[in-house]
Amino acid sequence: MVALPLKVGITPERASATAGDTLPLQVSVRNTSDVVEHYVFDLRGLPAGATVAVEPEITKLRPGETAPATIKLTLPSTPPPPAGEYVVGVLAQSRYRDEVSRCAELALTVPPTQQVAVRVQPEVFTGKRSAKYAVDLINEGNTPLRLSLTATDKENRVRSTFKPAFVTLAPGTSARTDLKVKASVPWSQEKIRALTIGATGDGAEGGTTATFVQRPRVASKLARVAGMVGAVAILAGAIVGGAYIMRERAADQAAANAAAASQAPVGANTPAPAPSPPAAPGGGASASGAAAAGASAGPSAGASGATAPGGAAPGPREVDLTTPANGIVPSDAFRDKGILLSGLPDQGGPAQCKDATGVAVGNADPAGKSLTAARPDAPTQCVDVPVQIRFLVPATQVAVQLVGGNNRRMEVHFRDLSTQIVGPAPGGELTISDDGKRQGIDYVVIRGLGADLTATKPPAALKGVKFTPSK
């Protein structure tokens, strides 16, 4: 029996590792030949995507010597290696003689992990009765998944339909399903419905959120026109009725004066009674008496009637868009402040930003933190995509603050469906006011971020927004 010129041992002989783990292995090599050998190592039967680092790269041994080597086996994070049992061969081989080699075996276990990511486009949909979303599902685990999908709202008023309703995903793959939601149309006020989208199955669970902004059944413009017509009719009735009452009271007063004159004795020293002035409308003092009363009251009497019906209008609000930590920001992060945010990749930006429907906070500009449009997995790659700021209550005044320059324009959308372009403006602030004829500002779109994409002049980004809600 011929003795092998090489002996190899490995520690440990059995191990378990998950995605992203680095497993240290100790290998001992003994040169049983009668010549000096240079040994190198190779690992066979590894999970897909695994990497190996050997220290030292070459082990030099004289006859009869033994030396250790360290092997670091790293499993990939994305995509994770498939779950299962692996037999990994650790092969030690002479660098100069192919026939001199020896293999030791490692029993490696990769346990199953179930993980699913859910993304939705768009994050905010505006419509009346129904809305459509594209829901992307990504299997980030290492086992196959069969997922069922749900979409709910807190008020349980939304009906949802997925096509397909069930999705099967192999490890590391993705699929898209179409979501359609329906809800009864509100009558006179805009309704904002927060949707929770979930995917569950085979031990995995994931979810995301979306917003459905419902337009009212009765347009506010028609309602206001009807209100104005009603007000004109009431005012006309009041004028006609007041004139009729004034005429009747004047006739009654004239008859009373005539009766008194006919009963009193008339003599040389008895003057005839002077006719009384006609009563003022409403049965109050005469016109001359009212004028005198007004003169004696002074200017403060008229000031008390200047308060607008319903009290003072709500005060302005100021929102610092850079308060969240750096990274992706939910579209409804500032809902309590009265605004919703979203990116509009279909209205501008490079082709690789077609899924940049979200927003993110970061240091896109040397001047400091700012808010820009963003992809779900890349907060800083799509800063030149337009950003929409939607007001939950129509605004009468809006001022958008920029950092890094004034190379942006603001597209203003009013409630009467008219639009207006503002900017660029010096000072890094875009401002607009409703003139009272367009029913308030519904939302604004900040455009033109990519107009000056140069190394010396980075694009302007959003810093904050100031606005005044209408009553």
Sine and cosine of phi, psi and omega as CSV:
sin_phi,cos_phi,sin_psi,cos_psi,sin_omega,cos_omega
0.00,0.00,0.79,-0.61,-0.04,-1.00
-1.00,0.04,0.79,-0.62,0.02,-1.00
-0.96,0.28,0.66,-0.75,0.03,-1.00
-0.94,0.33,0.65,-0.76,-0.03,-1.00
-0.98,0.19,0.19,0.98,-0.11,-0.99
-0.43,-0.90,0.69,-0.73,0.12,-0.99
-0.83,-0.56,0.67,-0.74,-0.05,-1.00
-0.74,-0.67,0.71,-0.71,0.11,-0.99
-0.76,-0.65,0.48,-0.87,-0.04,-1.00
-0.73,-0.68,0.63,-0.78,0.04,-1.00
-0.72,-0.69,0.81,-0.59,-0.06,1.00
-0.99,0.13,0.22,-0.98,0.04,-1.00
-1.00,0.02,-0.34,0.94,0.07,-1.00
-0.75,-0.66,0.61,-0.79,-0.02,-1.00
-0.41,-0.91,0.31,-0.95,0.06,-1.00
-0.76,-0.65,0.66,-0.75,-0.02,-1.00
-0.50,-0.87,0.52,-0.85,0.03,-1.00
-0.92,-0.40,0.06,-1.00,-0.04,-1.00
-0.83,0.56,0.75,-0.66,0.02,-1.00
1.00,0.05,-0.16,0.99,-0.01,-1.00
-0.96,0.27,0.50,-0.86,0.16,-0.99
-0.91,-0.41,0.86,-0.51,-0.08,-1.00
-0.96,-0.28,0.90,-0.43,0.04,-1.00
-0.99,0.13,0.72,-0.69,0.03,-1.00
-0.84,-0.55,0.68,-0.73,0.06,-1.00
-0.96,-0.28,0.83,-0.56,-0.02,-1.00
-0.89,-0.46,0.75,-0.66,0.08,-1.00
-0.94,-0.34,0.69,-0.72,-0.04,-1.00
-0.81,-0.58,0.74,-0.67,0.05,-1.00
-0.84,-0.54,0.80,-0.60,0.03,-1.00
-1.00,0.04,0.97,-0.26,0.00,-1.00
-0.99,-0.14,0.15,0.99,0.03,-1.00
-1.00,0.05,-0.02,-1.00,0.00,-1.00
-0.96,-0.29,0.31,0.95,0.05,-1.00
-0.74,-0.67,0.32,-0.95,0.08,-1.00
-0.95,0.33,0.71,-0.70,-0.02,-1.00
-0.82,-0.57,0.51,-0.86,0.14,-0.99
-0.90,-0.43,0.87,-0.49,-0.10,-1.00
-0.94,-0.33,0.60,-0.80,0.14,-0.99
-0.82,-0.58,0.31,-0.95,-0.10,-0.99
-0.84,-0.54,0.53,-0.85,0.06,-1.00
-0.57,-0.82,0.57,-0.82,0.01,-1.00
-0.92,-0.39,0.75,-0.66,-0.03,-1.00
-0.90,-0.44,0.48,-0.88,0.05,-1.00
0.97,0.24,0.47,0.88,-0.02,-1.00
-0.97,0.23,0.42,-0.91,0.17,-0.99
-0.88,0.48,0.48,-0.88,-0.02,-1.00
-0.86,0.51,0.73,-0.69,0.05,-1.00
1.00,0.04,-0.08,1.00,-0.01,-1.00
-0.95,0.31,0.53,-0.85,0.02,-1.00
-0.85,-0.53,0.39,-0.92,-0.08,-1.00
-0.73,-0.68,0.68,-0.73,0.12,-0.99
-0.79,-0.61,0.78,-0.63,-0.06,-1.00
-0.90,-0.43,0.71,-0.71,0.03,-1.00
-0.71,-0.71,0.89,-0.46,-0.07,1.00
-0.98,0.22,0.30,-0.96,0.00,-1.00
-0.91,0.41,-0.57,0.82,0.01,-1.00
-0.79,-0.61,0.77,-0.64,0.06,-1.00
-0.96,-0.27,0.88,-0.47,-0.04,-1.00
-0.98,-0.22,0.81,-0.58,-0.06,-1.00
-0.71,-0.70,0.68,-0.74,0.17,-0.98
-0.99,0.15,0.22,-0.97,0.04,-1.00
-0.83,0.56,0.77,-0.64,0.03,-1.00
1.00,0.09,-0.09,1.00,-0.01,-1.00
-1.00,0.08,0.46,-0.89,0.08,-1.00
-0.82,-0.58,0.65,-0.76,0.01,-1.00
-0.57,-0.82,0.48,-0.88,0.04,-1.00
-1.00,-0.06,0.34,-0.94,0.15,-0.99
-0.63,-0.77,0.53,-0.85,0.00,-1.00
-0.94,-0.33,0.78,-0.62,0.04,-1.00
-0.88,-0.47,0.81,-0.59,0.06,-1.00
-0.96,-0.29,0.91,-0.41,-0.01,-1.00
-0.98,-0.20,0.87,-0.49,-0.05,-1.00
-0.90,-0.44,0.80,-0.60,0.05,-1.00
-1.00,0.03,0.57,-0.82,-0.03,-1.00
-0.94,0.35,0.46,-0.89,0.06,-1.00
-1.00,0.02,-0.70,0.71,-0.04,-1.00
-0.68,-0.74,0.87,-0.49,-0.14,0.99
-0.97,0.25,0.44,-0.90,0.01,-1.00
-0.94,0.34,0.47,-0.88,0.03,-1.00
-0.93,0.36,0.58,-0.81,0.02,-1.00
-0.85,0.52,0.59,-0.80,0.02,-1.00
-0.92,0.38,0.50,-0.86,0.05,-1.00
0.51,-0.86,-0.07,-1.00,0.03,-1.00
-0.98,-0.19,0.77,-0.64,0.00,-1.00
-0.86,-0.51,0.65,-0.76,0.16,-0.99
-0.96,-0.28,0.95,-0.30,-0.07,-1.00
-0.99,-0.13,0.83,-0.56,0.06,-1.00
-1.00,-0.05,0.82,-0.57,0.05,-1.00
-0.98,-0.18,0.96,-0.26,-0.12,-0.99
-0.98,-0.18,0.87,-0.50,0.13,-0.99
-0.98,-0.21,0.75,-0.66,-0.11,-0.99
-0.61,-0.79,0.61,-0.79,0.08,-1.00
-0.92,0.40,0.68,-0.73,-0.03,-1.00
-0.94,0.33,-0.39,0.92,-0.11,-0.99
-0.91,-0.41,-0.26,0.97,0.00,-1.00
-0.79,-0.61,0.96,-0.29,-0.06,-1.00
-0.90,0.45,-0.46,0.89,-0.04,-1.00
-0.97,0.23,-0.15,0.99,0.01,-1.00
-0.99,-0.16,0.97,-0.23,0.01,-1.00
-0.39,-0.92,0.34,-0.94,0.03,-1.00
-0.43,-0.90,0.60,-0.80,-0.07,-1.00
-0.84,-0.54,0.73,-0.68,0.15,-0.99
-0.93,-0.37,0.47,-0.88,-0.09,-1.00
-0.93,-0.37,0.62,-0.78,0.07,-1.00
-0.88,-0.48,0.81,-0.58,0.09,-1.00
-1.00,0.04,0.95,-0.31,-0.08,-1.00
-0.94,-0.34,0.78,-0.62,0.04,-1.00
-0.94,-0.34,0.80,-0.60,0.12,-0.99
-0.94,-0.33,0.96,-0.28,-0.05,-1.00
-0.94,0.33,0.40,-0.92,0.01,-1.00
-0.96,0.29,0.61,-0.79,0.12,-0.99
-0.76,-0.65,0.72,-0.70,-0.01,-1.00
-0.93,-0.38,0.87,-0.49,-0.02,-1.00
-0.47,-0.88,0.75,-0.66,0.01,-1.00
-0.74,-0.67,0.67,-0.75,0.08,-1.00
-0.95,-0.31,0.62,-0.78,-0.03,-1.00
-0.83,-0.56,0.77,-0.64,0.05,-1.00
-0.74,-0.67,0.52,-0.86,-0.08,-1.00
-0.74,-0.67,0.58,-0.81,0.08,-1.00
-0.69,-0.73,0.73,-0.68,-0.18,0.98
-0.98,0.21,0.23,-0.97,0.05,-1.00
-0.97,0.24,-0.48,0.88,0.01,-1.00
-0.79,-0.61,0.81,-0.59,0.03,-1.00
-0.84,-0.54,0.72,-0.69,0.02,-1.00
-0.92,-0.39,0.82,-0.57,0.00,-1.00
-0.30,-0.95,-0.31,-0.95,0.02,-1.00
-0.93,-0.37,-0.97,0.23,-0.10,-1.00
-1.00,-0.03,-0.54,0.84,-0.12,-0.99
-0.66,-0.75,0.29,-0.96,0.03,-1.00
-0.60,-0.80,0.48,-0.88,0.01,-1.00
-0.83,-0.56,0.70,-0.71,0.02,-1.00
-0.74,-0.67,0.45,-0.89,0.16,-0.99
-0.96,-0.29,0.85,-0.53,-0.05,-1.00
-0.94,-0.33,0.87,-0.50,0.03,-1.00
-0.99,-0.16,0.73,-0.68,0.01,-1.00
-0.88,-0.47,0.77,-0.64,-0.03,-1.00
-0.83,-0.56,0.84,-0.55,0.06,-1.00
-0.99,0.11,0.98,-0.20,-0.01,-1.00
-1.00,-0.10,0.13,0.99,0.06,-1.00
-0.99,-0.11,-0.26,-0.96,-0.05,-1.00
-0.83,-0.55,0.33,0.94,0.08,-1.00
-0.75,-0.66,0.45,-0.89,0.05,-1.00
-0.89,0.46,0.55,-0.84,-0.02,-1.00
-0.78,-0.63,0.66,-0.75,0.21,-0.98
-0.91,-0.42,0.91,-0.41,-0.18,-0.98
-0.94,-0.35,0.65,-0.76,0.19,-0.98
-0.95,-0.30,0.50,-0.86,-0.18,-0.98
-0.88,-0.48,0.58,-0.82,0.05,-1.00
-0.66,-0.75,0.45,-0.89,0.12,-0.99
-0.62,-0.79,0.86,-0.52,-0.08,-1.00
-0.73,-0.68,0.30,-0.95,0.15,-0.99
-0.75,-0.66,0.34,-0.94,-0.09,-1.00
-0.89,0.46,-0.56,0.83,-0.05,-1.00
-1.00,0.08,-0.10,0.99,0.00,-1.00
0.84,0.54,0.65,0.76,0.00,-1.00
-0.96,-0.29,-0.11,0.99,-0.10,-0.99
-0.98,-0.22,0.73,-0.68,0.11,-0.99
-0.97,-0.23,0.75,-0.66,-0.10,-1.00
-0.86,-0.51,0.53,-0.85,0.05,-1.00
-0.65,-0.76,0.81,-0.58,0.06,-1.00
-0.96,-0.27,0.64,-0.77,0.10,-0.99
-0.72,-0.69,0.96,-0.29,-0.05,1.00
-0.98,0.21,0.34,-0.94,-0.02,-1.00
-0.99,0.12,-0.36,0.93,0.04,-1.00
-0.79,-0.61,0.62,-0.78,-0.04,-1.00
-0.75,-0.66,0.74,-0.68,0.08,-1.00
-0.95,-0.31,0.79,-0.61,-0.08,-1.00
-0.80,-0.60,0.76,-0.65,0.18,-0.98
-0.98,0.22,0.33,-0.94,0.02,-1.00
-0.83,0.56,0.72,-0.70,0.06,-1.00
0.98,0.21,0.13,0.99,-0.01,-1.00
-0.94,-0.34,0.17,-0.99,-0.01,-1.00
-0.66,-0.75,0.30,-0.95,0.03,-1.00
-0.46,-0.89,0.34,-0.94,-0.01,-1.00
-0.85,-0.53,0.64,-0.76,0.10,-0.99
-0.78,-0.62,0.52,-0.86,-0.02,-1.00
-1.00,-0.08,0.74,-0.67,0.02,-1.00
-0.92,-0.40,0.78,-0.63,0.11,-0.99
-0.84,-0.54,0.78,-0.62,0.01,-1.00
-0.87,-0.49,0.52,-0.85,0.03,-1.00
-0.72,-0.69,0.53,-0.85,0.08,-1.00
-0.42,-0.91,0.45,-0.90,0.02,-1.00
-0.87,0.49,0.66,-0.75,-0.04,-1.00
-0.96,0.27,0.78,-0.63,0.07,-1.00
-0.91,0.41,0.45,-0.90,-0.10,-1.00
-0.97,0.24,-0.81,0.58,-0.18,-0.98
-0.77,-0.64,-0.19,0.98,-0.05,-1.00
-0.79,-0.61,0.57,-0.82,0.05,-1.00
-0.90,0.44,0.65,-0.76,-0.02,-1.00
-0.87,-0.50,0.76,-0.65,0.01,-1.00
-0.94,-0.35,0.88,-0.48,-0.05,-1.00
-0.92,-0.38,0.83,-0.55,0.03,-1.00
-1.00,0.00,0.86,-0.51,-0.05,-1.00
-0.97,-0.22,0.65,-0.76,0.13,-0.99
-0.93,-0.36,0.88,-0.47,-0.05,-1.00
-0.96,-0.28,0.81,-0.58,-0.07,-1.00
-0.79,-0.62,0.47,-0.88,0.08,-1.00
-0.72,-0.70,0.83,-0.57,-0.02,-1.00
-0.69,-0.73,0.45,-0.89,0.07,-1.00
0.44,-0.90,0.61,-0.79,0.05,-1.00
0.82,0.58,0.61,0.79,0.04,-1.00
1.00,0.09,-0.07,1.00,0.00,-1.00
-0.98,-0.17,0.49,-0.87,0.02,-1.00
-0.48,-0.88,0.78,-0.63,0.03,-1.00
-0.50,-0.86,0.25,-0.97,-0.02,-1.00
-0.19,-0.98,0.14,-0.99,0.06,-1.00
-0.40,-0.92,-0.03,-1.00,-0.02,-1.00
-0.79,-0.61,0.41,-0.91,0.09,-1.00
-0.56,-0.83,0.24,-0.97,-0.03,-1.00
-0.80,-0.60,0.72,-0.69,0.07,-1.00
-0.91,-0.41,0.94,-0.33,0.02,-1.00
-1.00,-0.09,0.91,-0.40,-0.06,-1.00
-0.99,-0.15,0.79,-0.61,0.11,-0.99
-0.96,0.27,0.53,-0.85,0.00,-1.00
-0.95,0.32,0.36,-0.93,0.01,-1.00
-0.92,0.39,-0.67,0.74,0.00,-1.00
-0.98,-0.18,0.88,-0.48,-0.01,-1.00
-0.90,0.44,0.64,-0.77,-0.05,-1.00
-0.90,0.44,-0.48,0.88,0.00,-1.00
-0.91,0.41,-0.69,0.72,0.02,-1.00
-0.90,0.43,-0.63,0.78,0.01,-1.00
-0.88,0.47,-0.65,0.76,-0.01,-1.00
-0.93,0.36,-0.63,0.78,0.04,-1.00
-0.88,0.47,-0.68,0.73,0.02,-1.00
-0.89,0.45,-0.64,0.77,0.02,-1.00
-0.90,0.44,-0.64,0.77,0.01,-1.00
-0.91,0.41,-0.66,0.76,0.04,-1.00
-0.88,0.48,-0.69,0.73,0.03,-1.00
-0.89,0.47,-0.65,0.76,-0.01,-1.00
-0.91,0.42,-0.65,0.76,0.02,-1.00
-0.89,0.45,-0.65,0.76,0.01,-1.00
-0.90,0.43,-0.67,0.74,0.01,-1.00
-0.90,0.44,-0.68,0.73,-0.01,-1.00
-0.90,0.44,-0.66,0.75,0.02,-1.00
-0.89,0.46,-0.67,0.75,0.04,-1.00
-0.88,0.47,-0.64,0.76,0.00,-1.00
-0.91,0.42,-0.64,0.77,-0.02,-1.00
-0.91,0.40,-0.72,0.69,0.00,-1.00
-0.90,0.44,-0.69,0.72,0.00,-1.00
-0.90,0.44,-0.65,0.76,0.01,-1.00
-0.89,0.45,-0.66,0.75,0.01,-1.00
-0.90,0.43,-0.64,0.77,0.01,-1.00
-0.90,0.43,-0.70,0.72,0.00,-1.00
-0.90,0.44,-0.65,0.76,-0.02,-1.00
-0.89,0.45,-0.65,0.76,0.00,-1.00
-0.92,0.40,-0.66,0.75,-0.01,-1.00
-0.91,0.42,-0.66,0.75,-0.01,-1.00
-0.93,0.38,-0.58,0.81,0.04,-1.00
-0.90,0.43,-0.63,0.78,0.02,-1.00
-0.92,0.40,-0.67,0.74,0.03,-1.00
-0.89,0.47,-0.66,0.76,-0.02,-1.00
-0.92,0.39,-0.62,0.78,0.01,-1.00
-0.91,0.42,-0.62,0.78,0.01,-1.00
-0.92,0.40,-0.63,0.78,0.01,-1.00
-0.91,0.41,-0.65,0.76,0.01,-1.00
-0.91,0.42,-0.63,0.78,0.01,-1.00
-0.91,0.40,-0.63,0.78,0.01,-1.00
-0.90,0.43,-0.67,0.75,0.00,-1.00
-0.91,0.42,-0.60,0.80,-0.02,-1.00
-0.92,0.38,-0.56,0.83,-0.04,-1.00
-0.97,0.26,-0.38,0.92,-0.04,-1.00
-1.00,-0.02,-0.47,0.88,-0.07,-1.00
-0.98,0.18,0.63,-0.78,0.07,-1.00
-0.93,0.36,0.66,-0.75,-0.02,-1.00
-0.94,-0.35,0.85,-0.52,0.03,-1.00
-0.74,-0.68,-0.06,-1.00,-0.03,-1.00
-0.92,0.39,-0.57,0.82,-0.04,-1.00
-0.99,-0.12,0.13,0.99,-0.04,-1.00
-0.94,-0.34,0.95,-0.32,0.00,-1.00
-0.96,0.30,0.50,-0.87,0.05,-1.00
-0.95,0.31,0.59,-0.80,-0.02,-1.00
-0.91,0.41,0.68,-0.73,0.03,-1.00
-0.97,0.24,0.65,-0.76,0.01,-1.00
-0.91,0.41,0.65,-0.76,0.01,-1.00
-0.97,0.24,0.56,-0.83,0.04,-1.00
-0.93,0.37,0.46,-0.89,0.02,-1.00
-0.91,0.42,0.55,-0.84,-0.03,-1.00
-0.94,0.35,0.51,-0.86,0.05,-1.00
-0.96,0.29,0.46,-0.89,0.03,-1.00
-0.83,0.56,0.65,-0.76,0.02,-1.00
1.00,-0.06,0.03,1.00,0.09,-1.00
0.98,0.19,0.25,0.97,-0.04,-1.00
-1.00,0.03,-0.39,-0.92,0.01,-1.00
-0.94,0.35,0.24,-0.97,0.02,-1.00
-0.92,0.40,0.22,-0.98,-0.04,-1.00
-0.87,0.50,-0.67,0.74,0.00,-1.00
-0.92,0.39,-0.58,0.81,0.02,-1.00
-0.93,0.38,-0.64,0.77,0.00,-1.00
-0.90,0.43,-0.63,0.78,0.01,-1.00
-0.90,0.43,-0.65,0.76,0.01,-1.00
-0.90,0.43,-0.66,0.75,0.01,-1.00
-0.89,0.45,-0.64,0.77,0.01,-1.00
-0.91,0.41,-0.61,0.79,0.00,-1.00
-0.92,0.39,-0.64,0.77,-0.03,-1.00
-0.95,0.30,-0.44,0.90,-0.04,-1.00
-0.95,0.31,-0.48,0.88,0.01,-1.00
1.00,0.05,0.05,-1.00,-0.10,-0.99
-0.92,0.38,-0.37,0.93,-0.05,-1.00
-0.93,0.38,-0.36,0.93,-0.04,-1.00
-0.91,0.41,-0.64,0.77,0.00,-1.00
-0.97,0.25,-0.45,0.89,-0.07,-1.00
-0.92,0.39,-0.52,0.85,-0.06,-1.00
-0.92,0.40,-0.34,0.94,-0.02,-1.00
-1.00,-0.04,0.14,0.99,-0.08,-1.00
-1.00,0.03,-0.10,1.00,-0.02,-1.00
-0.93,0.38,0.76,-0.65,-0.02,-1.00
-0.93,0.36,0.56,-0.83,0.04,-1.00
-0.86,0.52,0.63,-0.77,0.03,-1.00
1.00,0.06,0.03,1.00,0.02,-1.00
1.00,0.06,-0.06,-1.00,-0.05,-1.00
-0.95,0.31,0.51,-0.86,0.03,-1.00
-0.93,0.37,0.45,-0.89,0.02,-1.00
-0.85,0.53,0.55,-0.83,-0.03,-1.00
-0.97,0.24,0.20,-0.98,0.00,-1.00
-0.93,0.36,0.45,-0.90,0.06,-1.00
-0.88,-0.47,0.55,-0.84,0.02,-1.00
-0.79,-0.61,0.83,-0.56,-0.07,-1.00
-0.88,-0.48,0.86,-0.52,0.10,-0.99
-1.00,0.06,0.95,-0.33,-0.08,-1.00
-0.97,0.25,-0.09,1.00,-0.05,-1.00
-0.97,-0.25,0.20,0.98,-0.03,-1.00
-0.94,0.33,-0.53,0.85,0.03,-1.00
-0.92,0.39,0.31,-0.95,0.08,-1.00
-0.92,0.40,0.39,-0.92,0.00,-1.00
-0.84,0.54,0.65,-0.76,0.01,-1.00
0.78,-0.63,-0.14,-0.99,-0.03,-1.00
-0.90,0.44,0.68,-0.73,0.00,-1.00
-0.89,-0.46,0.76,-0.65,0.05,-1.00
-0.86,0.51,0.51,-0.86,-0.03,-1.00
-0.90,0.44,-0.41,0.91,0.01,-1.00
-0.97,-0.26,0.43,0.90,-0.03,-1.00
-0.89,0.45,-0.45,0.89,-0.03,-1.00
-0.93,-0.38,0.47,0.88,0.01,-1.00
-0.86,0.51,-0.64,0.77,-0.02,-1.00
-0.92,0.39,-0.30,0.95,0.07,-1.00
-1.00,0.00,-0.21,0.98,0.07,-1.00
0.97,-0.23,0.28,0.96,-0.01,-1.00
-0.67,-0.74,0.40,-0.92,0.15,-0.99
-0.83,-0.55,0.57,-0.82,-0.06,-1.00
-0.84,-0.54,0.54,-0.84,0.09,-1.00
-0.29,-0.96,0.44,-0.90,0.13,-0.99
-1.00,0.04,0.45,-0.89,-0.02,-1.00
-0.82,-0.57,0.96,0.27,-0.05,-1.00
-0.92,0.40,-0.38,0.93,0.02,-1.00
-0.97,0.26,-0.09,1.00,-0.01,-1.00
-0.91,-0.42,0.24,0.97,0.05,-1.00
0.47,-0.88,0.40,-0.91,0.01,-1.00
0.92,-0.40,0.25,-0.97,-0.03,-1.00
-0.94,0.34,0.27,-0.96,-0.07,-1.00
-0.89,0.45,-0.56,0.83,-0.03,-1.00
-0.95,0.31,-0.06,1.00,-0.01,-1.00
-0.96,-0.28,0.42,0.91,-0.06,-1.00
-0.91,0.40,-0.31,0.95,0.04,-1.00
-0.96,-0.28,0.31,0.95,-0.03,-1.00
-0.99,0.10,0.89,0.46,-0.01,-1.00
-1.00,-0.01,-0.08,1.00,0.00,-1.00
-0.98,-0.20,-0.11,-0.99,0.05,-1.00
-0.73,-0.68,0.36,-0.93,-0.01,-1.00
-0.54,-0.84,0.44,-0.90,0.08,-1.00
-0.96,-0.29,0.69,-0.72,0.02,-1.00
-0.17,-0.99,-0.16,-0.99,0.01,-1.00
-0.98,-0.21,0.87,0.49,0.00,-1.00
-0.94,0.35,-0.33,0.94,-0.03,-1.00
-0.83,-0.55,0.61,-0.79,0.03,-1.00
-0.86,0.51,-0.36,0.93,-0.02,-1.00
-0.94,0.35,-0.25,0.97,0.02,-1.00
0.66,-0.75,-0.29,-0.96,-0.06,-1.00
-0.93,0.37,0.50,-0.87,0.02,-1.00
-0.39,-0.92,0.13,-0.99,0.00,-1.00
-0.88,-0.48,0.72,-0.69,0.01,-1.00
-0.65,-0.76,0.14,-0.99,0.16,-0.99
-0.93,0.37,0.39,-0.92,-0.08,-1.00
-0.39,-0.92,0.47,-0.88,0.19,-0.98
-0.98,0.18,0.37,-0.93,-0.03,-1.00
-0.87,0.49,-0.50,0.86,-0.06,-1.00
-0.91,-0.41,0.16,0.99,-0.03,-1.00
-0.53,-0.85,1.00,0.06,-0.10,-0.99
-0.90,0.44,-0.35,0.94,-0.15,-0.99
-0.91,-0.42,0.18,0.98,-0.12,-0.99
-0.99,-0.12,-0.24,0.97,-0.14,-0.99
-0.78,-0.63,0.72,0.69,-0.08,-1.00
-0.95,0.32,-0.21,0.98,-0.02,-1.00
-0.98,-0.18,0.23,0.97,0.10,-1.00
-0.99,0.12,0.67,-0.75,0.02,-1.00
-0.85,0.52,0.53,-0.85,0.00,-1.00
-0.88,-0.47,0.73,-0.69,0.04,-1.00
-0.98,-0.21,0.72,-0.69,0.12,-0.99
-0.90,-0.44,0.94,-0.34,-0.03,-1.00
-0.97,-0.23,0.71,-0.70,-0.02,-1.00
-0.99,-0.12,0.79,-0.61,-0.02,-1.00
-0.93,0.37,-0.47,0.89,0.14,-0.99
-0.84,-0.54,0.75,-0.66,-0.02,-1.00
-0.77,0.64,0.66,-0.75,-0.05,-1.00
-0.98,-0.22,0.52,-0.86,0.07,-1.00
-0.99,-0.13,-0.42,0.91,0.04,-1.00
-0.62,-0.78,0.62,-0.78,0.01,-1.00
-0.64,-0.76,0.68,-0.73,0.11,-0.99
-0.69,-0.72,0.88,-0.47,0.00,-1.00
-0.97,-0.23,0.82,-0.58,-0.05,-1.00
-0.99,-0.13,0.72,-0.70,-0.03,-1.00
-0.91,-0.41,0.36,-0.93,0.18,-0.98
-0.81,-0.59,0.54,-0.84,0.07,-1.00
1.00,0.01,0.22,0.98,0.04,-1.00
0.75,-0.66,-0.10,-0.99,-0.03,-1.00
-0.83,-0.56,0.45,0.89,-0.07,-1.00
-1.00,0.06,0.76,0.65,0.07,-1.00
-0.68,-0.74,0.43,-0.90,0.08,-1.00
-0.83,-0.55,0.43,-0.90,-0.03,-1.00
-0.88,-0.47,0.84,-0.55,0.08,-1.00
-0.99,-0.13,0.89,-0.45,-0.12,-0.99
-0.98,-0.20,0.78,-0.63,0.02,-1.00
-0.92,-0.40,0.86,-0.51,-0.03,-1.00
-1.00,-0.10,0.27,-0.96,-0.05,-1.00
-0.93,0.37,-0.37,0.93,0.04,-1.00
-1.00,0.04,0.23,0.97,0.06,-1.00
0.97,0.25,0.14,0.99,0.11,-0.99
-1.00,0.08,0.33,-0.94,0.00,-1.00
-0.74,-0.67,0.30,-0.95,0.03,-1.00
-0.45,-0.89,0.64,-0.77,0.02,-1.00
-0.98,-0.19,0.74,-0.67,0.00,-1.00
-0.82,-0.57,0.67,-0.74,0.12,-0.99
0.98,-0.18,0.03,-1.00,-0.04,1.00
-0.93,0.36,0.45,-0.89,-0.08,-1.00
-0.80,-0.59,0.62,-0.79,0.06,-1.00
-0.92,0.39,0.45,-0.89,0.04,-1.00
1.00,-0.01,-0.02,1.00,0.07,-1.00
0.94,0.34,0.51,0.86,0.04,-1.00
-0.63,-0.78,0.79,-0.61,0.04,-1.00
-0.97,-0.23,0.83,-0.56,-0.10,-1.00
-0.80,-0.60,0.47,-0.88,0.04,-1.00
-0.42,-0.91,0.56,-0.83,0.07,-1.00
-0.75,-0.66,0.60,-0.80,0.10,-1.00
-0.99,0.15,0.72,-0.70,-0.03,-1.00
-0.99,0.13,0.13,0.99,0.01,-1.00
1.00,0.00,-0.09,1.00,-0.04,-1.00
-0.95,-0.30,-0.09,1.00,-0.10,-0.99
-0.89,-0.45,0.27,0.96,0.19,-0.98
0.93,0.36,0.20,0.98,0.05,-1.00
0.97,-0.23,0.25,-0.97,-0.04,-1.00
-1.00,-0.06,0.85,-0.52,-0.03,-1.00
-0.99,0.15,-0.80,0.60,0.05,-1.00
-0.36,-0.93,0.27,-0.96,0.05,-1.00
-0.79,-0.62,0.50,-0.87,0.07,-1.00
-0.86,-0.51,0.84,-0.54,0.00,-1.00
-1.00,-0.02,0.90,-0.43,-0.10,-0.99
-0.89,-0.46,0.06,-1.00,0.15,-0.99
0.98,0.22,0.29,0.96,-0.05,-1.00
-0.90,0.43,-0.53,0.85,-0.06,-1.00
-1.00,-0.01,0.29,0.96,-0.07,-1.00
-0.93,0.37,-0.54,0.84,-0.07,-1.00
-0.76,-0.65,0.83,0.56,-0.01,-1.00
-0.99,0.17,1.00,0.07,0.05,-1.00
-0.77,-0.64,0.30,-0.95,-0.03,-1.00
-0.91,0.41,-0.50,0.87,-0.04,-1.00
-1.00,-0.01,-0.31,0.95,-0.02,-1.00
-0.72,-0.69,1.00,0.03,-0.02,-1.00
-0.93,0.37,0.32,-0.95,-0.04,-1.00
-0.93,0.37,0.55,-0.84,0.10,-0.99
-0.93,0.36,0.56,-0.83,-0.01,-1.00
-0.76,-0.65,0.17,-0.99,-0.11,-0.99
-1.00,0.09,0.69,-0.73,0.03,-1.00
-0.94,-0.35,-0.69,0.73,-0.04,-1.00
-0.19,-0.98,0.10,-0.99,0.03,-1.00
-0.60,-0.80,0.70,-0.71,0.09,-1.00
-0.89,-0.46,0.73,-0.69,0.00,-1.00
-0.47,-0.88,0.37,-0.93,0.02,-1.00
-0.89,-0.45,0.93,-0.37,0.02,-1.00
-0.93,0.38,0.53,-0.85,0.11,-0.99
-0.98,0.22,0.13,-0.99,-0.02,-1.00
-0.93,0.37,0.00,0.00,0.00,0.00
